Amino acid sequence: MKYKIHPAYNQTTVTCSCGNVFTTGSTVKKDLQIEVCSACHPFYTGQQKMLDTAGRVDKFRRKYGTRKAINV
C-alpha cells in the first residue's frame, strides 16, 4: 500500500437498536448506531418465513413436481 493515502483504521463500537453491542474495525472515527444486526435480523435468527406470492411455489410444483427424470 502507498504511504499516507489510506484512512486510519480504528476500533469502533457498534450499537444495535435491540441492545446488542459489539466492536469492529472501521475507518469511521465515531461509534455507530444501527437498526438491525445479526442477533435480531429475521434471516439469521430463523424467524424469516418464505412468502408464496400468488401461489408461484404451488404452480411450480404442479408443473414440474410430477415429472420423472429422463434416463439417457
Rosetta silent file (secondary structure, phi, psi, omega in degrees, C-alpha in Angstrom):
SEQUENCE: MKYKIHPAYNQTTVTCSCGNVFTTGSTVKKDLQIEVCSACHPFYTGQQKMLDTAGRVDKFRRKYGTRKAINV
SCORE:     score description
SCORE:     0.000 S_00000001
   1 L     0.000  148.276  177.995    0.000    0.000    0.000 S_00000001
   2 L   -74.169  147.718 -176.481    1.124    3.532   -0.632 S_00000001
   3 L   -76.201  132.750  173.041    2.189    5.531    2.376 S_00000001
   4 L    63.786   25.825  174.098   -0.224    8.151    3.833 S_00000001
   5 L  -112.664  -10.353 -178.169   -3.044    7.832    1.271 S_00000001
   6 L   -99.416  144.880  178.393   -5.289    5.420    3.213 S_00000001
   7 L   -70.046  157.570  178.965   -7.576    6.484    6.075 S_00000001
   8 L   -68.386  139.614  179.593   -6.827    5.327    9.598 S_00000001
   9 L  -102.706  111.556 -172.671   -8.424    2.017   10.589 S_00000001
  10 E  -114.702  161.404  171.060   -9.841    2.348   14.110 S_00000001
  11 E   -76.627  131.946 -178.356  -11.745    0.234   16.611 S_00000001
  12 E  -129.084  138.564  176.506  -15.428    1.214   16.517 S_00000001
  13 E   -94.023  127.784  179.904  -18.261    0.262   18.851 S_00000001
  14 E  -109.824  128.657  179.666  -21.486   -0.664   17.068 S_00000001
  15 E  -118.977  125.271  179.048  -24.792   -0.486   18.972 S_00000001
  16 E   -92.015  159.587  178.484  -27.962   -2.068   17.569 S_00000001
  17 L   -67.323  -19.277  178.137  -31.484   -0.938   18.383 S_00000001
  18 L   -81.515   -8.633  178.880  -32.078   -4.352   20.011 S_00000001
  19 L   105.265   -6.682  178.531  -29.340   -3.612   22.559 S_00000001
  20 L   -70.663  131.196  179.660  -26.587   -5.767   21.047 S_00000001
  21 E  -125.213  130.667  176.176  -23.171   -4.068   21.302 S_00000001
  22 E  -145.772  163.193 -178.079  -20.026   -5.257   19.525 S_00000001
  23 E  -110.731  139.083  179.005  -16.662   -3.903   18.455 S_00000001
  24 E  -146.108  173.719  177.271  -15.363   -3.913   14.907 S_00000001
  25 E   -96.980  142.793 -178.908  -12.819   -2.113   12.775 S_00000001
  26 E  -159.494  158.057  174.185  -13.803    0.860   10.642 S_00000001
  27 L   -86.903   -7.069  176.036  -12.432    3.992    9.031 S_00000001
  28 L   -76.371  134.825 -174.434  -15.279    5.949   10.643 S_00000001
  29 L   -91.003    5.199 -179.208  -13.986    7.757   13.725 S_00000001
  30 L  -124.321  165.100  176.529  -17.222    7.669   15.719 S_00000001
  31 L   -70.703  148.988 -176.167  -19.404    4.964   17.262 S_00000001
  32 E  -106.951  143.326  173.573  -22.159    3.595   15.018 S_00000001
  33 E  -114.732  120.354 -179.798  -25.873    3.194   15.757 S_00000001
  34 E  -119.755  163.654 -177.856  -27.608    0.590   13.575 S_00000001
  35 L   -94.283  -35.743 -175.597  -31.199   -0.642   13.336 S_00000001
  36 L  -134.837  132.807  176.455  -30.694   -4.342   12.560 S_00000001
  37 L  -125.041 -178.385 -178.555  -27.815   -6.685   13.431 S_00000001
  38 L   -69.839  -17.535  178.736  -27.195  -10.415   13.076 S_00000001
  39 L   -79.786  -22.928 -176.863  -28.668  -11.005   16.548 S_00000001
  40 L  -122.699   -3.918 -179.545  -32.089   -9.583   15.648 S_00000001
  41 L   -73.562  133.122 -176.923  -32.359   -9.924   11.845 S_00000001
  42 H   -58.519  -32.139  179.935  -35.042  -12.479   10.879 S_00000001
  43 H   -64.665  -42.186 -177.354  -32.793  -14.218    8.335 S_00000001
  44 H   -81.881  -24.917 -178.428  -30.121  -15.016   10.931 S_00000001
  45 H   -89.336   -9.211  178.889  -32.493  -15.843   13.786 S_00000001
  46 L    84.892   11.385 -179.098  -34.558  -18.324   11.749 S_00000001
  47 L   -93.793   -4.493 -178.805  -37.804  -16.375   12.071 S_00000001
  48 L   -72.083  135.823  179.682  -37.988  -15.476    8.394 S_00000001
  49 L  -113.797  140.205  178.028  -40.868  -17.118    6.584 S_00000001
  50 L   -79.081  124.217  179.655  -40.995  -17.781    2.880 S_00000001
  51 L   -93.747  132.122  178.764  -43.918  -15.963    1.374 S_00000001
  52 L   -97.906   97.096 -177.540  -45.706  -17.610   -1.508 S_00000001
  53 H   -80.863  119.106  176.242  -46.755  -14.705   -3.677 S_00000001
  54 H    58.619   29.258  175.866  -49.724  -15.540   -5.885 S_00000001
  55 H    68.479   26.764 -176.301  -49.184  -19.294   -5.486 S_00000001
  56 H   -64.877  -39.482  179.881  -45.950  -19.357   -7.502 S_00000001
  57 H   -65.707  -45.015  178.683  -44.394  -22.192   -5.494 S_00000001
  58 H   -64.099  -40.021  178.052  -47.504  -24.352   -5.829 S_00000001
  59 H   -62.575  -41.623  177.999  -47.733  -23.567   -9.530 S_00000001
  60 H   -64.333  -44.043 -179.687  -44.090  -24.611   -9.998 S_00000001
  61 H   -65.324  -37.664  177.198  -44.624  -27.845   -8.061 S_00000001
  62 H   -66.580  -37.410 -176.319  -47.727  -28.690  -10.085 S_00000001
  63 H   -77.204  -42.604 -173.156  -45.932  -28.041  -13.346 S_00000001
  64 H  -114.772  -12.459 -174.578  -42.576  -29.720  -12.647 S_00000001
  65 L   -71.460  -26.455 -175.502  -43.051  -31.738   -9.459 S_00000001
  66 L   -95.396   -7.082  179.763  -44.749  -34.762  -11.021 S_00000001
  67 L   -73.176  144.962  176.817  -42.365  -35.258  -13.927 S_00000001
  68 L   -98.411  152.060 -179.459  -39.939  -38.136  -13.768 S_00000001
  69 L   -68.662  143.086  178.015  -36.280  -37.813  -14.695 S_00000001
  70 L   -90.966  123.155  178.857  -35.353  -38.992  -18.176 S_00000001
  71 L   -87.339  123.437 -179.444  -32.634  -41.625  -18.140 S_00000001
  72 L  -104.914    0.000    0.000  -30.221  -41.197  -21.021 S_00000001
